[in-house]
C-alpha cells in the first residue's frame, strides 16, 4: 500500500513539475515574441531616423553646389571650390542611393519612403558632372521635403526631428538670395550653365525674395523655412531660432524683402559678410541637428539590440524548460519549438500585395532557377512607370491599390500560363517599392511571346480608385531567358537592363503623347498624360 502511495505521490509531483515546466516555457515564449516585436519596431524607427539624415545630406550638397557656382561667377570663390562641391554631391547621391535601395527591398513604411526617394533621384535630372543650377536647387529641395510618410506613421520624436532638420540650411538659403542680389547689382557675364538661373534673379527678388518671418526675435514664425507637422516642435527649434535671431541674417533678409517695393537701400552686410555669417549659422545648426539625429538613431539601435538579446535568451530558457518536462513534454515541446522557429524565420510574403518578398526570391525563385529538372527559364522584371505621380496625385492609399492590383494580375498571368502548359512552375515577387518579378520554369520551351502578350494586356488596363478616376497600370517590362540551370543575379541583371531599355522607349512615347496633348488631342482615360498638379508650383523661395 505504501508503494502505491509513493507511486501516486511521484505521479502527482511529476505532473505538477510537468505543468510548471510547460507553463514557464509558455511564459518565456510569449515574452520572447514580445521582445522580438519590440526589436523589429526599434529597428524600423532607427531606419526612419537614417532616412532623415540622408535627406539632410542630399539637400545640403545640392544647395552648396548652386552657391559655389554663383560665388565663382561673382569672383568670391574659384573653380576648385565648384569641383569640390560637385564631387561631394556625386558621392553623397551614390552613397544615399545604395542605402535607400537596401531599405526599399524591405517592407513597411521605410521601404515605401525609400522607394519614393529613389524614384525622385531617378527622375530629377541630376547626373554626374555639371548640372544646371535650377535643376540642382529643385532636386535638393524635393529630396528634403517630398514623399514623407503619412501623418502618424512616424513616432512623434522622429517627426519632430524631421521638422527641425529642414532648418539646417537657413544660412545658405539666405546666402542664395544674397547671391541673386549681388548678380543683379553687378551684372557679371554668366557662363552658359548659369544663364537660365541668373535670368530669374531679378524677377525673383522683385516678387518672392526673402525667407524669414516678420518678427526679428522669432524669425522662423510665418517664414518659408519652417513647416511644422507636429503639435509641439523639438526643443532644438528654440535654439536654432535664437542662433538666427542673433546672427544679423534677419536684418539682411528684410533688406532682400524690400526689393519687392522697388530700389533697395544699401545692404546692411556685404556679400562676403553674409557668406561668413551664413556658413557659421549653418555649421552651428547642423552640428546640433546631426548630433540629435545620431543620438536618436543610436538609442533605437541599442533598444533593438537589447530586445533581440532578450528574445534570444528567453527562447533558450523556453527550450531548456521543455527539455525538463520529460519524454512526453519533449515530444510536444519539439512541435512548439518548430512553430517558434517558423515564427522567427523571415516571412516570405509581402504584407501589402500578397506576392513573395525578397526572402521568397532567395529561397524559392533561386532554387527553381538552379533545379536541373527545369531546362527552360524566363524572368520578367516589371517596373511601374511614374508611380510617384500616382501617390502625389491620388494619395498613397491609391498607390497601394495600384500595387495590389498589379500583383494580383501578374499572379493571374502565372496561373493562366501554368494551366496552359502543364509542368510549368513559377513565382511572383515584389522586389521592393514599385518593382515586381515574374518567373517561369519549364521542362520544355516557354512561350515568351505569350507571356509578353499577357503582361502587355495588364499594363494597358486600368484600375478605378475613386468614381470616374481610372488609373492606368502602366509599367516597363524586361525579360531574361536561360536554358539549363541559371544564376538569379545574372537573370535579374539582364532583366533589369531590358527594363531600362523598355522604360526609355516608353518615355519617348510619353513625350509624343504630351506633344499631342498640347496640340489639342485629348489623352486617353487613365493615361496620366497630363495629370492634375497636386499643389501650386512653388518658387525658389518656398
Helices and strands as residue ranges (DSSP letters): H 2-73, H 79-104, H 109-123, H 133-145, H 156-165, H 170-186, G 192-194, H 195-199, H 201-207, H 236-245, H 249-258, G 259-261, H 271-324, H 326-344, H 358-360, I 361-365, H 366-370, E 376-384, H 387-394, H 396-420, E 425-432, E 435-442, H 448-459, E 462-466, E 469-472, E 475-483, H 488-518
